[in-house]
Amino acid sequence: MQIEIGRAWRGFVAVTALAGSFALAGNALAGECPAGQTKADVTKNAGHAAKAVTDTVLAQIDLGAEKVALKGHNMRVRKLVIQPGGIVPWHSHAERPALIYIVSGQVFEYASNCAVPILHKAGEVARETHATAHWWKNTGNVPVVLLSFDIQRDPNDKNM
């Protein structure tokens, strides 16, 4: 039974990652900082704490045991649900690249390198690289559901 569950999760991760790849290819500029608004360190940490957000790890793989041999790193899939008025607090992706697929709703990202909030809508993918530091807020009336695909260096890292 354990093997079947493991295969099911691997299949889910592969299918979801593939879906995210198609979404990214179809919306290459969706959810990006608008032209002319990119500036270094224009948005700072506002000090918001996490509010009305749940973060659930759906699956993860120890990359040290895989062919890529990234000891001390996990590839994981998480589901985040941000309630209306909810906040994902300021965090950096300096050592944790990620792709965020917006499953439902819409959410604003306040990125360190963008002078205006970035709107992300359902069906879009946000890219979070080593240059990304930001926070997110649901200003709408319905919960926002996100799938986060990231590489986690420290298994004790609880950052959003």
TORPA-4810 file (N, C-alpha, C, O; in nm, 3 decimals):
<nodes>
NODE_1_0.082_-0.119_0.000_0.000_0.000_0.000_0.087_0.126_0.000_0.055_0.222_-0.070_M
NODE_2_0.194_0.127_0.077_0.283_0.242_0.084_0.342_0.274_-0.053_0.354_0.391_-0.089_Q
NODE_3_0.379_0.172_-0.130_0.435_0.192_-0.263_0.332_0.257_-0.354_0.366_0.348_-0.430_I
NODE_4_0.206_0.212_-0.347_0.101_0.269_-0.431_0.078_0.416_-0.398_0.059_0.497_-0.489_E
NODE_5_0.080_0.453_-0.271_0.062_0.592_-0.232_0.180_0.674_-0.283_0.160_0.784_-0.335_I
NODE_6_0.301_0.622_-0.268_0.419_0.692_-0.318_0.412_0.716_-0.468_0.444_0.825_-0.515_G
NODE_7_0.369_0.615_-0.544_0.354_0.631_-0.688_0.247_0.733_-0.720_0.263_0.813_-0.812_R
NODE_8_0.139_0.731_-0.645_0.030_0.827_-0.669_0.079_0.970_-0.649_0.048_1.059_-0.728_A
NODE_9_0.156_0.993_-0.541_0.208_1.128_-0.516_0.306_1.170_-0.624_0.303_1.284_-0.670_W
NODE_10_0.393_1.078_-0.665_0.489_1.112_-0.771_0.415_1.146_-0.899_0.452_1.238_-0.971_R
NODE_11_0.310_1.071_-0.928_0.229_1.100_-1.046_0.162_1.235_-1.035_0.159_1.311_-1.131_G
NODE_12_0.108_1.265_-0.916_0.045_1.395_-0.893_0.146_1.508_-0.913_0.116_1.606_-0.980_F
NODE_13_0.264_1.493_-0.856_0.367_1.596_-0.869_0.405_1.616_-1.015_0.417_1.729_-1.061_V
NODE_14_0.424_1.506_-1.089_0.462_1.516_-1.229_0.354_1.584_-1.312_0.383_1.671_-1.394_A
NODE_15_0.230_1.543_-1.291_0.118_1.602_-1.367_0.102_1.749_-1.332_0.083_1.832_-1.421_V
NODE_16_0.110_1.783_-1.204_0.093_1.921_-1.162_0.207_2.008_-1.215_0.184_2.120_-1.260_T
NODE_17_0.329_1.957_-1.209_0.443_2.033_-1.262_0.428_2.055_-1.411_0.458_2.163_-1.462_A
NODE_18_0.381_1.954_-1.482_0.359_1.966_-1.626_0.252_2.070_-1.654_0.266_2.152_-1.744_L
NODE_19_0.145_2.067_-1.577_0.037_2.166_-1.594_0.091_2.306_-1.569_0.058_2.399_-1.641_A
NODE_20_0.173_2.320_-1.466_0.233_2.449_-1.437_0.323_2.496_-1.549_0.327_2.616_-1.579_G
NODE_21_0.395_2.404_-1.613_0.481_2.438_-1.725_0.399_2.491_-1.842_0.437_2.590_-1.905_S
NODE_22_0.287_2.426_-1.870_0.201_2.473_-1.978_0.143_2.610_-1.946_0.136_2.697_-2.033_F
NODE_23_0.103_2.629_-1.821_0.048_2.758_-1.781_0.154_2.867_-1.796_0.123_2.977_-1.843_A
NODE_24_0.277_2.838_-1.758_0.385_2.935_-1.768_0.412_2.969_-1.913_0.433_3.085_-1.947_L
NODE_25_0.413_2.867_-1.999_0.439_2.890_-2.141_0.330_2.976_-2.203_0.358_3.060_-2.288_A
NODE_26_0.205_2.955_-2.161_0.093_3.028_-2.218_0.079_3.169_-2.163_0.019_3.254_-2.228_G
NODE_27_0.133_3.196_-2.047_0.119_3.326_-1.982_0.256_3.382_-1.944_0.277_3.422_-1.830_N
NODE_28_0.347_3.385_-2.038_0.485_3.422_-2.007_0.496_3.557_-1.936_0.580_3.573_-1.848_A
NODE_29_0.412_3.655_-1.974_0.422_3.786_-1.913_0.315_3.811_-1.809_0.316_3.915_-1.743_L
NODE_30_0.223_3.719_-1.792_0.117_3.737_-1.693_0.177_3.738_-1.554_0.264_3.657_-1.522_A
NODE_31_0.130_3.829_-1.472_0.176_3.834_-1.334_0.319_3.883_-1.316_0.380_3.858_-1.212_G
NODE_32_0.373_3.952_-1.415_0.508_4.007_-1.404_0.498_4.155_-1.367_0.392_4.215_-1.380_E
NODE_33_0.607_4.211_-1.320_0.611_4.354_-1.292_0.592_4.429_-1.424_0.661_4.398_-1.522_C
NODE_34_0.501_4.526_-1.429_0.477_4.599_-1.554_0.602_4.670_-1.605_0.689_4.709_-1.527_P
NODE_35_0.609_4.686_-1.735_0.723_4.755_-1.797_0.742_4.893_-1.734_0.645_4.965_-1.711_A
NODE_36_0.865_4.927_-1.707_0.898_5.057_-1.651_0.880_5.068_-1.500_0.909_5.173_-1.442_G
NODE_37_0.833_4.962_-1.436_0.809_4.966_-1.291_0.914_4.890_-1.210_0.910_4.890_-1.087_Q
NODE_38_1.008_4.825_-1.279_1.112_4.749_-1.210_1.218_4.844_-1.155_1.277_4.923_-1.229_T
NODE_39_1.242_4.835_-1.025_1.342_4.917_-0.958_1.399_4.837_-0.843_1.327_4.759_-0.780_K
NODE_40_1.526_4.854_-0.814_1.591_4.780_-0.707_1.542_4.827_-0.570_1.536_4.947_-0.544_A
NODE_41_1.508_4.733_-0.485_1.472_4.759_-0.345_1.367_4.869_-0.327_1.374_4.946_-0.232_D
NODE_42_1.270_4.876_-0.417_1.167_4.980_-0.408_1.060_4.946_-0.304_1.003_5.036_-0.243_V
NODE_43_1.034_4.819_-0.283_0.939_4.776_-0.180_1.017_4.714_-0.066_1.103_4.628_-0.088_T
NODE_44_0.987_4.756_0.055_1.057_4.707_0.173_0.967_4.617_0.255_0.846_4.611_0.232_K
NODE_45_1.025_4.549_0.350_0.951_4.465_0.443_0.860_4.553_0.527_0.907_4.638_0.603_N
NODE_46_0.729_4.534_0.513_0.632_4.614_0.588_0.608_4.559_0.728_0.535_4.619_0.807_A
NODE_47_0.670_4.446_0.760_0.659_4.390_0.894_0.530_4.314_0.921_0.499_4.284_1.036_G
NODE_48_0.454_4.284_0.816_0.330_4.209_0.834_0.359_4.067_0.881_0.452_4.002_0.834_H
NODE_49_0.279_4.020_0.974_0.285_3.880_1.018_0.192_3.799_0.928_0.105_3.854_0.861_A
NODE_50_0.211_3.668_0.929_0.119_3.581_0.855_-0.021_3.602_0.912_-0.040_3.610_1.034_A
NODE_51_-0.119_3.610_0.821_-0.257_3.633_0.865_-0.351_3.554_0.774_-0.347_3.570_0.652_K
NODE_52_-0.434_3.471_0.834_-0.540_3.398_0.762_-0.487_3.321_0.641_-0.545_3.324_0.533_A
NODE_53_-0.373_3.252_0.663_-0.315_3.171_0.556_-0.277_3.035_0.612_-0.221_3.025_0.721_V
NODE_54_-0.308_2.930_0.537_-0.263_2.796_0.574_-0.162_2.749_0.470_-0.174_2.781_0.352_T
NODE_55_-0.065_2.673_0.514_0.042_2.623_0.428_0.057_2.474_0.458_0.102_2.436_0.566_D
NODE_56_0.020_2.391_0.362_0.021_2.246_0.382_0.117_2.181_0.283_0.101_2.197_0.162_T
NODE_57_0.216_2.107_0.332_0.305_2.032_0.244_0.229_1.909_0.194_0.185_1.826_0.273_V
NODE_58_0.213_1.899_0.063_0.142_1.786_0.003_0.235_1.669_-0.025_0.196_1.553_-0.009_L
NODE_59_0.358_1.700_-0.065_0.456_1.595_-0.094_0.594_1.658_-0.101_0.608_1.777_-0.130_A
NODE_60_0.696_1.576_-0.076_0.833_1.624_-0.092_0.925_1.508_-0.125_0.896_1.392_-0.096_Q
NODE_61_1.038_1.543_-0.186_1.138_1.445_-0.226_1.273_1.492_-0.175_1.310_1.607_-0.197_I
NODE_62_1.346_1.405_-0.108_1.482_1.435_-0.063_1.572_1.430_-0.185_1.597_1.322_-0.240_D
NODE_63_1.622_1.546_-0.229_1.704_1.551_-0.350_1.845_1.496_-0.330_1.916_1.472_-0.428_L
NODE_64_1.885_1.474_-0.205_2.015_1.412_-0.179_2.016_1.267_-0.222_2.122_1.212_-0.255_G
NODE_65_1.900_1.203_-0.223_1.888_1.063_-0.261_1.859_1.046_-0.410_1.848_0.933_-0.459_A
NODE_66_1.845_1.156_-0.483_1.816_1.150_-0.626_1.943_1.168_-0.708_2.049_1.201_-0.653_E
NODE_67_1.933_1.147_-0.837_2.048_1.155_-0.926_2.114_1.294_-0.923_2.235_1.304_-0.942_K
NODE_68_2.038_1.400_-0.900_2.095_1.534_-0.893_2.183_1.552_-0.770_2.266_1.643_-0.766_V
NODE_69_2.166_1.468_-0.669_2.248_1.464_-0.547_2.262_1.600_-0.480_2.373_1.644_-0.451_A
NODE_70_2.151_1.666_-0.455_2.152_1.793_-0.383_2.128_1.765_-0.235_2.018_1.783_-0.182_L
NODE_71_2.235_1.720_-0.170_2.225_1.684_-0.028_2.172_1.802_0.054_2.216_1.916_0.036_K
NODE_72_2.078_1.773_0.142_2.022_1.875_0.228_1.914_1.960_0.162_1.874_2.062_0.218_G
NODE_73_1.867_1.919_0.044_1.763_1.992_-0.027_1.642_1.902_-0.049_1.656_1.782_-0.073_H
NODE_74_1.524_1.960_-0.040_1.400_1.890_-0.071_1.327_1.963_-0.182_1.323_2.086_-0.184_N
NODE_75_1.269_1.887_-0.273_1.176_1.944_-0.369_1.039_1.914_-0.311_1.010_1.801_-0.272_M
NODE_76_0.955_2.018_-0.304_0.826_1.995_-0.241_0.713_2.067_-0.314_0.735_2.161_-0.391_R
NODE_77_0.593_2.020_-0.286_0.471_2.083_-0.335_0.389_2.119_-0.213_0.365_2.035_-0.125_V
NODE_78_0.346_2.245_-0.208_0.265_2.291_-0.096_0.137_2.355_-0.147_0.133_2.410_-0.258_R
NODE_79_0.034_2.346_-0.067_-0.093_2.414_-0.098_-0.109_2.525_0.004_-0.109_2.501_0.125_K
NODE_80_-0.123_2.647_-0.046_-0.149_2.761_0.041_-0.290_2.811_0.013_-0.331_2.824_-0.102_L
NODE_81_-0.362_2.839_0.119_-0.495_2.899_0.107_-0.489_3.030_0.184_-0.461_3.033_0.304_V
NODE_82_-0.516_3.139_0.112_-0.513_3.273_0.171_-0.656_3.323_0.177_-0.719_3.347_0.073_I
NODE_83_-0.707_3.339_0.296_-0.843_3.387_0.315_-0.853_3.536_0.279_-0.750_3.604_0.274_Q
NODE_84_-0.974_3.588_0.255_-0.989_3.732_0.228_-0.922_3.813_0.340_-0.944_3.789_0.458_P
NODE_85_-0.840_3.910_0.300_-0.765_3.990_0.396_-0.638_3.922_0.445_-0.561_3.981_0.521_G
NODE_86_-0.615_3.798_0.402_-0.499_3.722_0.447_-0.369_3.770_0.387_-0.366_3.831_0.280_G
NODE_87_-0.259_3.741_0.459_-0.126_3.786_0.419_-0.026_3.672_0.429_-0.021_3.600_0.529_I
NODE_88_0.054_3.657_0.324_0.175_3.575_0.329_0.286_3.674_0.358_0.313_3.761_0.274_V
NODE_89_0.352_3.665_0.474_0.447_3.770_0.514_0.572_3.776_0.427_0.600_3.686_0.348_P
NODE_90_0.644_3.884_0.443_0.769_3.910_0.370_0.863_3.790_0.383_0.884_3.738_0.493_W
NODE_91_0.918_3.749_0.272_1.017_3.642_0.272_1.102_3.653_0.145_1.064_3.719_0.049_H
NODE_92_1.217_3.587_0.149_1.311_3.590_0.037_1.323_3.452_-0.025_1.301_3.350_0.040_S
NODE_93_1.358_3.451_-0.151_1.383_3.325_-0.221_1.531_3.313_-0.259_1.566_3.245_-0.355_H
NODE_94_1.617_3.381_-0.183_1.760_3.380_-0.211_1.815_3.237_-0.223_1.902_3.211_-0.306_A
NODE_95_1.763_3.146_-0.142_1.810_3.008_-0.146_1.696_2.909_-0.166_1.711_2.790_-0.140_E
NODE_96_1.581_2.959_-0.213_1.465_2.872_-0.228_1.383_2.913_-0.351_1.279_2.977_-0.336_R
NODE_97_1.429_2.876_-0.472_1.351_2.911_-0.591_1.217_2.838_-0.589_1.203_2.730_-0.532_P
NODE_98_1.118_2.902_-0.653_0.984_2.843_-0.652_0.904_2.885_-0.774_0.931_2.988_-0.836_A
NODE_99_0.807_2.803_-0.807_0.703_2.836_-0.905_0.572_2.829_-0.830_0.545_2.730_-0.761_L
NODE_100_0.489_2.932_-0.842_0.362_2.938_-0.772_0.250_2.937_-0.875_0.241_3.028_-0.958_I
NODE_101_0.166_2.836_-0.871_0.052_2.826_-0.962_-0.072_2.874_-0.887_-0.106_2.822_-0.781_Y
NODE_102_-0.139_2.974_-0.944_-0.260_3.027_-0.882_-0.377_2.940_-0.929_-0.418_2.948_-1.045_I
NODE_103_-0.430_2.859_-0.839_-0.537_2.764_-0.871_-0.670_2.839_-0.882_-0.744_2.820_-0.978_V
NODE_104_-0.700_2.925_-0.783_-0.825_2.999_-0.786_-0.810_3.131_-0.713_-0.727_3.146_-0.623_S
NODE_105_-0.893_3.226_-0.754_-0.889_3.359_-0.694_-0.785_3.447_-0.759_-0.729_3.412_-0.864_G
NODE_106_-0.759_3.560_-0.697_-0.651_3.649_-0.742_-0.587_3.711_-0.619_-0.652_3.732_-0.517_Q
NODE_107_-0.458_3.741_-0.631_-0.382_3.786_-0.515_-0.278_3.888_-0.562_-0.227_3.879_-0.673_V
NODE_108_-0.247_3.984_-0.475_-0.145_4.084_-0.506_-0.012_4.045_-0.442_-0.007_4.002_-0.326_F
NODE_109_0.094_4.062_-0.519_0.231_4.041_-0.472_0.297_4.179_-0.460_0.284_4.263_-0.549_E
NODE_110_0.367_4.200_-0.349_0.441_4.324_-0.326_0.589_4.286_-0.326_0.644_4.246_-0.224_Y
NODE_111_0.652_4.301_-0.444_0.789_4.254_-0.465_0.890_4.365_-0.440_0.863_4.482_-0.466_A
NODE_112_1.007_4.328_-0.391_1.112_4.424_-0.360_1.159_4.500_-0.483_1.209_4.611_-0.472_S
NODE_113_1.143_4.439_-0.600_1.196_4.500_-0.723_1.087_4.556_-0.814_1.111_4.574_-0.934_N
NODE_114_0.968_4.583_-0.760_0.859_4.637_-0.843_0.791_4.751_-0.769_0.753_4.736_-0.652_C
NODE_115_0.775_4.865_-0.835_0.720_4.985_-0.773_0.570_4.978_-0.752_0.514_5.060_-0.678_A
NODE_116_0.503_4.883_-0.815_0.357_4.869_-0.801_0.323_4.725_-0.763_0.401_4.634_-0.793_V
NODE_117_0.209_4.703_-0.698_0.168_4.564_-0.668_0.146_4.487_-0.799_0.103_4.543_-0.899_P
NODE_118_0.176_4.359_-0.795_0.159_4.271_-0.912_0.038_4.183_-0.888_0.033_4.111_-0.788_I
NODE_119_-0.059_4.188_-0.978_-0.179_4.107_-0.966_-0.156_3.971_-1.030_-0.114_3.962_-1.146_L
NODE_120_-0.184_3.864_-0.955_-0.175_3.727_-1.006_-0.316_3.670_-1.007_-0.388_3.677_-0.907_H
NODE_121_-0.355_3.614_-1.122_-0.490_3.559_-1.138_-0.486_3.408_-1.155_-0.382_3.350_-1.187_K
NODE_122_-0.601_3.345_-1.132_-0.613_3.200_-1.148_-0.562_3.158_-1.286_-0.591_3.223_-1.387_A
NODE_123_-0.485_3.050_-1.288_-0.429_2.997_-1.412_-0.290_3.050_-1.444_-0.227_3.003_-1.539_G
NODE_124_-0.242_3.147_-1.369_-0.109_3.202_-1.393_-0.005_3.135_-1.304_-0.038_3.070_-1.205_E
NODE_125_0.120_3.153_-1.343_0.233_3.101_-1.265_0.327_3.216_-1.233_0.365_3.292_-1.322_V
NODE_126_0.363_3.229_-1.107_0.460_3.330_-1.064_0.594_3.261_-1.047_0.604_3.153_-0.987_A
NODE_127_0.699_3.325_-1.099_0.835_3.272_-1.085_0.904_3.344_-0.970_0.905_3.467_-0.964_R
NODE_128_0.961_3.266_-0.878_1.031_3.323_-0.764_1.175_3.274_-0.767_1.202_3.156_-0.745_E
NODE_129_1.268_3.366_-0.796_1.409_3.332_-0.812_1.490_3.387_-0.695_1.435_3.445_-0.601_T
NODE_130_1.622_3.368_-0.703_1.712_3.418_-0.599_1.700_3.569_-0.580_1.737_3.621_-0.474_H
NODE_131_1.648_3.640_-0.679_1.635_3.786_-0.672_1.501_3.828_-0.611_1.474_3.948_-0.599_A
NODE_132_1.417_3.732_-0.573_1.282_3.764_-0.524_1.277_3.775_-0.372_1.316_3.683_-0.300_T
NODE_133_1.227_3.889_-0.326_1.189_3.909_-0.186_1.054_3.981_-0.194_1.040_4.078_-0.268_A
NODE_134_0.955_3.934_-0.118_0.820_3.986_-0.136_0.725_3.942_-0.026_0.760_3.864_0.062_H
NODE_135_0.601_3.996_-0.034_0.490_3.950_0.048_0.366_3.952_-0.040_0.364_4.018_-0.144_W
NODE_136_0.261_3.879_0.002_0.138_3.865_-0.077_0.018_3.902_0.009_0.020_3.883_0.131_W
NODE_137_-0.088_3.955_-0.056_-0.211_3.985_0.017_-0.333_3.956_-0.069_-0.337_3.990_-0.188_K
NODE_138_-0.433_3.891_-0.008_-0.561_3.866_-0.073_-0.652_3.983_-0.038_-0.699_3.993_0.076_N
NODE_139_-0.677_4.071_-0.134_-0.764_4.186_-0.112_-0.908_4.158_-0.158_-0.994_4.245_-0.148_T
NODE_140_-0.932_4.037_-0.206_-1.064_4.001_-0.258_-1.159_3.949_-0.151_-1.131_3.956_-0.031_G
NODE_141_-1.271_3.897_-0.198_-1.377_3.847_-0.109_-1.384_3.695_-0.102_-1.467_3.640_-0.030_N
NODE_142_-1.296_3.626_-0.175_-1.296_3.480_-0.175_-1.155_3.430_-0.144_-1.057_3.500_-0.170_V
NODE_143_-1.144_3.310_-0.089_-1.010_3.254_-0.063_-0.930_3.237_-0.194_-0.987_3.209_-0.299_P
NODE_144_-0.800_3.253_-0.183_-0.708_3.229_-0.294_-0.638_3.097_-0.264_-0.592_3.075_-0.153_V
NODE_145_-0.631_3.010_-0.365_-0.561_2.882_-0.349_-0.440_2.882_-0.442_-0.452_2.909_-0.561_V
NODE_146_-0.324_2.853_-0.384_-0.198_2.848_-0.458_-0.134_2.711_-0.443_-0.151_2.646_-0.339_L
NODE_147_-0.062_2.666_-0.544_0.026_2.551_-0.533_0.168_2.603_-0.548_0.201_2.668_-0.647_L
NODE_148_0.252_2.575_-0.450_0.391_2.618_-0.451_0.481_2.498_-0.476_0.475_2.399_-0.404_S
NODE_149_0.564_2.509_-0.579_0.663_2.407_-0.612_0.798_2.469_-0.583_0.841_2.558_-0.656_F
NODE_150_0.866_2.424_-0.476_0.992_2.489_-0.442_1.101_2.390_-0.405_1.076_2.272_-0.380_D
NODE_151_1.222_2.443_-0.404_1.340_2.369_-0.359_1.376_2.427_-0.224_1.410_2.545_-0.213_I
NODE_152_1.368_2.344_-0.122_1.391_2.388_0.015_1.529_2.338_0.059_1.556_2.218_0.053_Q
NODE_153_1.614_2.428_0.104_1.748_2.389_0.148_1.747_2.335_0.289_1.805_2.230_0.317_R
NODE_154_1.681_2.405_0.378_1.680_2.368_0.519_1.543_2.310_0.553_1.443_2.381_0.546_D
NODE_155_1.537_2.181_0.590_1.407_2.120_0.621_1.335_2.186_0.738_1.215_2.166_0.756_P
NODE_156_1.408_2.265_0.818_1.346_2.337_0.929_1.295_2.475_0.887_1.233_2.545_0.967_N
NODE_157_1.321_2.514_0.762_1.277_2.643_0.709_1.126_2.641_0.693_1.073_2.566_0.611_D
NODE_158_1.057_2.723_0.770_0.911_2.728_0.767_0.862_2.851_0.689_0.742_2.880_0.687_K
NODE_159_0.955_2.923_0.625_0.915_3.043_0.550_0.817_3.009_0.441_0.825_2.903_0.379_N
NODE_160_0.725_3.100_0.420_0.625_3.085_0.316_0.694_3.086_0.183_0.629_3.075_0.079_M
</nodes>
